[in-house]
């Protein structure tokens, strides 16, 4: 069962802490709005580039989206 961690309204720097606490398959919501942005965008992109998560969005309606990083498991 996956857990949802929401840092979208939290100060910069907490994305990495949420990812460290998250288990494989957990979602970290790093921004809510029309476009990807916010203080966690760069950290989320770096985690994705390092292969630690998948980035995607979930439509909320009214032109708003949740921007999510899903933590990957360890590869063999």
VENMOUR-V926155 format. One line per field, one symbol per residue. ss: DSSP state (H for helix, E for strand, - for the rest). burial: # if it has 16 or more other ideal C-beta (glycine too) atoms within 10 Angstrom, else .. A space follows every 50 residues. Layout:
ss: ???
burial: ???
//
This chain:
ss: ---EEE-------HHHHHHHH-----EEEEEEE-------HHHHHHHHH- --EEEEEEEEE--EEEEEEEE-----
burial: ....#.##.#...###.##..#...#######.....####.##..#... ..#.#.........#######.....
//
